[in-house]
Amino acid sequence: MLKVVNKEKDYLSAKEVKEQIGALSIPDWIRLKKIARVHSGNGVEPDDLIQETIARALSNVRNCPRDVDFMKFLANAMKSVAGAQRRKQRPENKADFSMDDEGKAIQIFDKGDNVLNIPQEQVIEDKKRTEKIGQRLQEVLELFKDDEPAELIIMGKEDGLSAKEIRETFDIDKKTYDTTLRRIRRTIDKHYPNGWMI
């Protein structure tokens, strides 16, 4: 059965988003700036990223669920907006296949018609592996959906940040970081005794 979402009940209205923005403290804005710096780059500036994310929240292009912390919503929205902007700016690097008479790929070309020496099986296997890793990461994040420090640490690790960068970016003290990291490892070991990576 399809769930009908009542946006007025389940999400903050534009007026409520404006109130939440007005209630942000100076430390909140500093934290947002740090988060924006993590997700910016490749032509995406931190201030532009914050501005675009807030504009989307105010226009209800990005909706903030009522049961999600507003800062967490903004952090996740910035990550999403930055990813979308980077994908727009990145030249497509799709490969084309040259087929033999039996319909099997014998050569793979990049967009510049350069022959890539990658066996078809490897291309297919790499694509499947990437999809499985993305799916597994979503499963892991689901385990910590109500644990903000854990989600932030996992997001930071996913983005390749060091422990120090994660603590500074998300304003997490060392003790909380260490405790949360142990909790993450125990939970992952419990749910994935053979290892969580594919």
Legacy VTK file of the C-alpha trace (Angstrom):
# vtk DataFile Version 3.0
C-alpha trace
ASCII
DATASET POLYDATA
POINTS 198 float
0.000 0.000 0.000
1.312 3.436 -0.933
1.877 5.764 1.999
0.430 9.222 1.497
2.655 11.874 3.043
0.955 14.867 4.590
3.663 17.498 4.145
1.993 19.896 6.558
2.180 17.315 9.344
5.369 15.390 8.509
7.649 18.230 7.381
8.497 21.719 8.581
6.712 24.476 6.693
8.696 27.297 5.051
7.745 29.521 8.003
9.036 26.938 10.490
12.251 26.503 8.498
12.730 30.281 8.612
12.224 30.207 12.395
14.748 27.377 12.752
17.289 29.324 10.682
16.707 32.414 12.811
17.282 30.338 15.948
20.715 29.098 14.832
23.432 30.237 17.211
26.896 31.478 16.242
28.409 28.046 17.094
25.740 26.458 14.866
26.776 28.687 11.957
30.454 27.854 12.574
29.583 24.151 12.548
27.594 24.586 9.309
30.575 26.334 7.735
32.861 23.451 8.760
30.434 20.897 7.346
30.142 22.920 4.128
33.946 22.969 3.791
33.971 19.155 4.029
31.468 18.808 1.201
32.650 21.698 -0.978
35.318 21.625 -3.659
35.387 21.103 -7.416
33.772 24.480 -8.001
31.376 24.266 -5.044
32.166 27.002 -2.503
31.206 26.518 1.199
29.160 29.739 1.426
27.363 28.966 -1.838
26.604 25.471 -0.575
25.080 26.802 2.650
23.075 29.417 0.734
21.793 26.887 -1.829
20.832 24.382 0.888
18.930 27.017 2.871
17.223 28.295 -0.283
16.055 24.768 -1.088
14.805 24.271 2.470
12.907 27.586 2.430
11.295 26.810 -0.926
10.426 23.273 0.228
12.535 21.735 -2.527
14.303 19.963 0.364
11.893 19.105 3.165
12.957 18.794 6.790
11.093 15.991 8.575
9.715 17.083 11.934
11.417 14.217 13.747
14.920 15.109 12.459
17.237 17.562 14.198
17.437 20.712 12.035
21.260 20.836 12.073
21.409 17.173 11.050
18.930 17.897 8.249
21.087 20.793 6.995
24.262 18.666 7.156
22.655 15.856 5.147
21.065 18.310 2.715
24.418 20.042 2.119
26.037 16.699 1.351
23.270 15.906 -1.127
23.319 19.355 -2.781
27.130 19.290 -3.099
27.015 15.833 -4.652
24.378 16.922 -7.159
26.376 20.047 -8.078
29.580 18.030 -8.523
27.786 15.518 -10.755
26.523 18.386 -12.948
30.018 19.835 -13.312
31.797 16.515 -13.878
32.190 15.532 -17.511
30.502 12.236 -18.194
32.953 9.403 -18.523
30.670 6.691 -19.787
32.213 3.812 -21.644
30.923 2.425 -24.924
31.353 -1.170 -25.980
32.423 -2.477 -29.363
30.616 -5.767 -29.926
31.635 -8.904 -31.788
29.220 -11.039 -33.837
27.977 -12.862 -30.736
27.115 -9.631 -28.915
30.053 -9.782 -26.498
32.097 -6.678 -25.777
35.543 -6.928 -27.291
36.718 -3.353 -26.682
35.639 -0.628 -24.295
36.007 3.035 -25.271
35.881 6.114 -23.064
34.206 9.359 -24.255
37.396 10.364 -26.073
37.298 7.155 -28.139
40.362 5.871 -26.298
40.425 2.091 -25.997
40.297 1.025 -22.365
42.010 -2.265 -21.691
39.404 -3.476 -19.209
37.806 -6.896 -19.643
34.003 -6.753 -19.902
33.678 -9.092 -16.915
35.715 -6.702 -14.768
33.571 -3.708 -15.777
30.392 -5.592 -14.903
31.882 -6.950 -11.653
33.137 -3.473 -10.618
29.700 -1.982 -11.234
27.998 -4.722 -9.189
30.535 -4.320 -6.370
30.044 -0.546 -6.248
26.273 -1.015 -6.073
26.626 -3.619 -3.288
28.934 -1.374 -1.267
26.477 1.540 -1.584
23.624 -0.717 -0.507
25.624 -2.102 2.427
26.565 1.425 3.531
22.875 2.371 3.571
22.159 -0.732 5.653
24.890 0.277 8.119
23.571 3.844 8.328
20.092 2.438 9.003
21.498 0.659 12.084
22.395 4.091 13.495
19.426 6.152 12.285
18.701 7.511 15.784
22.361 7.932 16.800
23.557 11.307 15.513
27.238 11.017 16.582
27.468 7.593 14.928
25.873 8.858 11.702
28.216 11.843 11.590
31.281 9.669 12.177
30.204 7.206 9.469
29.553 10.112 7.064
32.989 11.544 7.856
34.689 8.185 7.353
32.806 7.736 4.082
34.150 11.115 2.933
37.703 10.068 3.845
38.125 12.386 6.832
40.619 11.624 9.578
39.459 11.197 13.195
40.688 14.714 13.996
38.863 16.217 10.993
35.643 14.427 11.957
35.856 15.676 15.550
36.548 19.251 14.445
33.988 19.310 11.640
31.117 17.870 13.641
32.170 19.327 17.010
32.571 15.927 18.693
34.924 15.645 21.676
37.560 12.887 21.707
35.849 10.827 24.416
32.498 10.854 22.563
34.278 10.037 19.308
36.159 7.080 20.812
33.086 5.738 22.629
30.898 6.098 19.540
33.491 4.452 17.297
33.612 1.435 19.654
29.788 1.292 19.576
29.829 1.428 15.767
32.371 -1.396 15.577
30.465 -3.589 18.081
27.164 -3.049 16.246
28.690 -3.775 12.838
30.468 -6.883 14.184
27.181 -8.100 15.663
25.183 -7.585 12.446
27.971 -8.578 10.037
30.098 -11.276 11.730
31.864 -12.036 8.416
32.720 -8.370 7.839
30.502 -5.628 6.468
32.427 -4.954 3.270
31.530 -7.047 0.236
LINES 1 199
198 0 1 2 3 4 5 6 7 8 9 10 11 12 13 14 15 16 17 18 19 20 21 22 23 24 25 26 27 28 29 30 31 32 33 34 35 36 37 38 39 40 41 42 43 44 45 46 47 48 49 50 51 52 53 54 55 56 57 58 59 60 61 62 63 64 65 66 67 68 69 70 71 72 73 74 75 76 77 78 79 80 81 82 83 84 85 86 87 88 89 90 91 92 93 94 95 96 97 98 99 100 101 102 103 104 105 106 107 108 109 110 111 112 113 114 115 116 117 118 119 120 121 122 123 124 125 126 127 128 129 130 131 132 133 134 135 136 137 138 139 140 141 142 143 144 145 146 147 148 149 150 151 152 153 154 155 156 157 158 159 160 161 162 163 164 165 166 167 168 169 170 171 172 173 174 175 176 177 178 179 180 181 182 183 184 185 186 187 188 189 190 191 192 193 194 195 196 197
